[in-house]
Amino acid sequence: MKPKLLLLLSLILLVNLNCTHEQVDYMEQWPQFRGPFASGIIETTNLPDTWNRETGENIKWDIDIPGLGHSCPVIWEDKLFLTTAISSAGTNNLKIGLYGDIDEDSDESIHELKLYCIDKNSGEILWEQLAYKGVPSTKRHTKSSHANPTPATNGLYVVAFFGSNGLFCYDMKGKLIWEKDFDKMNAGPFTDPDVEWGFASSPIVHEDRIIIQCDFLGDPYIAALDIETGEEIWNTPRDEISTWSTPNFYNENGYRQIIVNGFKHMGAYDFDTGEEIWKMSGGGDAPVPTPLFAHGLIYIHNAHGRYSPIFAIKPEAKGDITLDKDSTTNENIVWSIKRGGAYNPTNVIYGDYMYNMRMNSQLMCFDARTGERIYTEKLPDTRGLTASGVASNGKLYYSTEQGNVFVVKAGPEFEIIAENSMDDPIMASPAISDNMLFFRTQHSLVAIGK
């Protein structure tokens, strides 16, 4: 074989191997909020049902994390990333439970906003970076933090978003690559524009782009940034009120869409150009959950105010697909319900079923394809549930605000397999990697594994 032809074939083989490696890597990592494509699912074979922090049973490691943050762990290979906000006043107050107060926390002291890189196998802190030090640009709700958004990584870079206090990009060794400043983005209730609750939408990373959804009381928008430089690729204004939802990337059957939750504007944007593809209204007025994909459909749910809907939408939708007042389906919406959708937790679609966990710990199971309700059950002795569930090996894992983790059997019959106490409030959703579960509590980060 001629040398030039041999070199060409070798290069082609190398490119194909790299592409395959990247694809496999992504689906085996936990690179963003709720893992690969925000599904909340990685299949494993050996996660424990029970553990005990006091005795050390099935506890791989348990470390303190200073400050207060509701961001979730993200993982690439052996590195785990987590953000936090450390108050110089030393308060880090958190008010959990079911209540309707719109109160802001009173701490206006200087905060340190940090990103940690932790060895997922040992719990050793490999490096930490101070992204911002100063008085946060906005206040936060008493149940919120100044480190709500979850980081995101592609294995080359990791990005940490602190809302109005900036977006920061680091390489995997902790070197700052670039940072981007933002004007004040007050994500508060539209009914009380002077109230400040804190920013929460997490960035996502796909291909060479970071997608950020900035819905706040001002001039909201969605944008794509170059991950290597931070330069804006496109920016699309949104007619929207405050939302706290993370966008998602739908990339199937030729559709390359960014799907977003919203009150006035749920919808899809072209990943490459930012052009609006479809939109709809008719949801709850404080959207938090992230859109999901399964069975060839796009699922969006939210709650608060008059409606708490769930929608199952065809990805080929175009234009305004808003339902008529009395309708639950149209040519673009396969099924929907008007009330019952979760407020804070993002649903889990696992196999044939959608698991819809509400803040009062009521779990509703639906046939994901048809919307038929299979059961409605309630977790016992629970006084608030904010974190999203995850799933693996036929089991669902749900964390309550008071710090209990329920292991629930997946499938059409409700069964609680186990209940484990973490003895510390839990607001963040857990992560899964290599037969381990990672829980962020108010004060700690804990790795669970046999």
N, C-alpha and C positions, 0 to 999 in steps of 0.2 A: 504494500500500500504506500502511496506517495506521502512524504512527510507532511505536506500542507493539508492533505485530506485527513490524515490521522490527527493532526492538531485540531482541525475543525470539528471532527467527530468527538474528540475529547472535550472540547469546549461545550458542545451541545449537551453531552452527557453530564458535565459538571453543572450547567445551568438547570437541567431537569432535576438533578439530585438536590440542588439548593432549593428549587421551588417546592419540591416534595417535602424537604426537610422543614421549610418555613410553614407549610400548611399543616403538617403533622404537629409541629411545635406549638402552633397557636391553639389547636384544639386540645392539647395536653397541658396547656398553661392556664393560669388564672390571671389574665392580663389587664382586666378592667373591672369596673363595678359588676358584680355577679358573674364574673368568669367569662368564658368564650361566648361572644354575642349576647351577653347578659342573660344566658339561659339559666344560670344557677346550678348547672349540672356538669359533673365529670364522673364517669363510671369508674368505680374502684371495686375491689373485692374484699377488703379487709378492714373497713372502718368499724370501730367499736360501737356498741349500743350504749354502754355504760362507762362512766369514769368518775373519779373522785379527786378533787383538788386537795382535800385535806390529807388523804392517805397516799396520794400519788398514783393511784390505780389508773393506768392508761393515759398518764400525763407525760408527754415527751419532754416538755419544758414549759416554764411559766415565768414570765418576766414583767416587771413594772414598766409602764409607759407614762411618763410625766405629762401633765396638762390634761386637756379635754379635747377629744375629737370623735366624730361619728363616722369618719372615713373608714372604709373597709380595707383589709389586707389585699394586696395584689401580688402575684407570684410569677416569676419567670425562672425556670430551672431551679436553682437552689437559693435564689434571692427573693426575699419578701420585702415589700415596700409599704410604708404606713406614714401618715401625716398626723400632726398634733398641734394644738395651740396652747402655749404655756403662759398663764397669767402671772405678771409680776406681783399681783396682789395675793396670789396663792389661793384664790377661792375656788375657781373651776366649778362653780355651782351647777347642779343639774336637778331639775324638778321632773320626776317621772310620774306616770300614772295617767288615768283618763280624766282630763279636765279641758274646759273650753276657754281658759284665759288667753288673752292675746298679749300678755305681759312680756316686756323685754327684760333681759338680765341687766342689773345695774353696774356691772363691772366695766369701767372704762379705762382700765389701767393699760400700761404697755404690755404687749404680748409678743412672744417669740413663736413664729410659725415655722415648723420644722418638718423635714422629710427624713425618715429613717430607712436604712437598708439593713436587713436582718438576715442572718443565715437561717433558713427555714428548718434545717435539721438540728441545730444546736441552740438557737435562740440568741446567739452572739450578735451584738450590734456591730456590723462591719463598718458602717460610716453613718454620719448624720450631717445634714446641711441646714443652716439657718437661712430660710428663704426671705423672711421679712421680720423686722423688729419695729414695733411702734404701736400706737393706739389703732385698733382695727377701724376701717373706714365706716363700718356700720355696726350697730348693735346686733344682738342675737336674741332669739326667743329663749325662754327659760328652759326649754327642752332641746335647744339647739346647741351648736358649738361654732367656733371660728375655723374649724377644720372639718367641714362637712363633705366636700367633694372627695371622692376616691381617686387616687392616682391612676395612671394608665401607662403601660409600657409595651414596646414591641421587641424587647430583647436587646435593642441597641441604645434606646433612650428611655427615660422615665420622666413623665410630666406630672407636676403637682399644681393644682389650681386652688387658689384661695379667694376666688371671687374678686371683689374690688381691690384686694391687696396683691393681686398679680398672678400670672401664670409663669411657671419656672420649668425649664427643661434641663435635665442632667444626663450625662452618660452613665453607664452602669457602674463606674468607679466613683461617682459622686461629683465629677467635675461639672460646674455650671456651664452650659452651652449658650443659653440665652435666657432672657426674662422679658416679660411683656407687662407693661403697666395698664391699668384700667381706670376709667373714671368711676365714681361711686355708682354702684348698682344695688339699689335697695329692693330686695326681694321681700316685700311685706304684703299684707292684705290690701286688696284694691279698695276695700270699704273704709280703710283707715290709713291713708297714704303716709302719715307721719310715723307710723309704727314700723320698726325694723326687725325682721326675723332672722336674717342671715341667708347667704347664698348656699345652694346645695347641689346644683347640677354638676355632674362629673364629666371630665373630658373623655373622649374615646379616641383611639388611635387605629387607623387602618391604612395600609400601604404607606405612603409617605406623608400622611395628613393627620392632623389633629382636628377633631370636630368639637366645637363648644356651642352650647345652647344657652344664651344669655337672655332669659325672660325676667324682666324686672319692671318697676314702675318708672318708666322713662321712655327710652327708645330701644325696645328689645330687638334682638337679632339672632341669627344663627350664622356661624362662620366656619371656614376651613382655613387652617394655617399649615404652612410647610414645617414639618417636624424638625428639619435640620437647621432652619434659620429663624423660625417664628414669623416669617412674612405671611401676610394675609393673601390667600388665593382667591377666595370669594367671601362676600358678606351679604346676606339677604335679610332685609328688615322683616319683622314679624308684628302683626297687629295682635298684641297679646298682653295679658296682665302677668303678674308674677307666677312663675311655676318653679318647681324644685325637681323636675324630672331630668334624667339623663337620656340623651338620644341613643339611637341604635342604628347599626349599619346592616341593611338587607341586601344580600348579594347572591341571589339565586335566579336561575333561568333567564339570565341576561338583564335582570333588574338590579341596578346599583342605586339604591335609595337610602337617604337618611330619614328615619322615621322618628317623629317627635310626638310627645304628648302635649296637651294644652287644654285650655278652657274655650277660648274663642277660635283656636287654630290648632287642632290635631292635624297631622298630615305628613306628607313626604316631600323631600327635596332631592334633586339630582345630585349624586355624590360628587360628580366631576365639575358641575357648573353652579350649583346652588339654586337652580331654577325650581320653582314650585311645580310639583306634579299633581298632587291632589290635597284636598283639605276638607275638614268637617268641623262642626261645632256641636254643642249639646252635651258637654260633659260636666264634671264637677268643677267648682270654681277655685280649687287649690290643688292642681295636679302634681303628683309626686311620683307614681310608679313609672317604670321604664317599659316601652313597647317590647313585645316578644314575638317570636316567629316559630311556627310549627305547622305541620300538615299542609304546607303550601299557603298558609294564611298569616296575616299580620294581626296581632292582638293588642288592643289598647284598653286600659281601664283606669279609672280615677274616681274621686269622690269629693264630697263637701258641697254644702248648699243643697240645691233642689235635687240634683241627680247624682247617682253613683253608678255609672254604666260600665258595661263590658262590651266591646265591639270585636267581631271577627271579620276582617276586611280582606278582599282580594288584592293581591299585589299589582294587578294590572289596572287598578282604579285610576281615574283621571278626573280633573276638575273638582267641583264642589259636590261631595257625596253625602252631605248632611241628610239625615233621616227626616221624613215628615213627622209632624208632632205625634201622631198616633201609630207610627210604624216602627217595627223592630228589624226589618230587612228591606233591602232594595237590590238593584242589580250589582252593586259593589260590596254590600255588607251581607255576609252569609247568615249571621245571627247576632243578636245583641240582647242585653237586658238593660232596663232603665235604672234599676236600683239593686244594690247588693255588692257592687264592686268595691275592692279594697281601697282605703285612703292612703296609707303610707307604704305597706309592703308591696313589692312587685310579686306577681303571681309566679307559680311554677307550672310549666306544662311538661309533664313527664309521661311518656308513652301516650296512651289514648286520652289522658285526663288532664284537666286544668284544676289546679288547687289554688283557691282564692281565700287568703287569710286576712280577715279584717282586724282592726285595731283592738276590738273587744275579744279577740282570740276565737272568734267563730270561723270555723273552716268549712268552706263550701267546695264541693267537688262537682265538676261539670264534665260531660263528654265534650272534649275540645273541638270535635268536628261539628257537632250539632247544637251545642249549648244546652242539652238536656241536663237538668240538675240530678246528680246521683245521690248526694247526701248533704246534710248540714249538721255539723257537730261542733262542740265547743271544748277547748282545752280547759281543764279545771284550774280553779284558784289563780286566775290570771287577771292582773289589773293594768293591762296595757301591753301592746305588742307593736313595735315599730320596725324591727329588722325584717328583711325579706328571708324567706326560706330557701334552702338548697336541697338537692336530691342526689342520691347515689345508691346503687346496688339495691334498688327496690324500697328505699326508705327516704322519708322526708325529715329534715331537721329544722325546727322552729325555735327561736330564741325569744324569750319574753323580756320586758323592760326590767322586771325585778330580778332577772338573772337565772331563770330556769330554761333548760334546753329540752324540748320534747322530741323524741324520735317516734315518728308516725309511719305506719305501714302504708306504702303506696298501693293504689288500686281502688276498686269500687266499694270496698268495705272499710269503714273507719276502725282503726285499732292503734292505741298508744302502746308502743313497744317498751319505752323506757322514759323516765324523767330524770334529768341530771341537774344538780344545783351548781352554778358557778359562783355563788355567794358574792355577786357584784352586778350592778345593772348592766344590761346589754342593749345598746341602741344600734350597733353596726351589724351588718350582715356577715356571716362567716365565709371562709374560703376553703376550698378542697384542693389537695395536691398530694400525690404519692401516698395514698392510704392514710392521710392525716387531715384532720379538721383544725382550722385556726379560728379562734374566737377572740374578738376584741371586746373586752369589758370596759367599764368606766375607767379602771385604773391599770389594767393589765392586758397582755397578749398571751394567749395560752394555746399550745399545740397539743392536740389530742391524737393518740394513735396507740395501737397495740404494741 
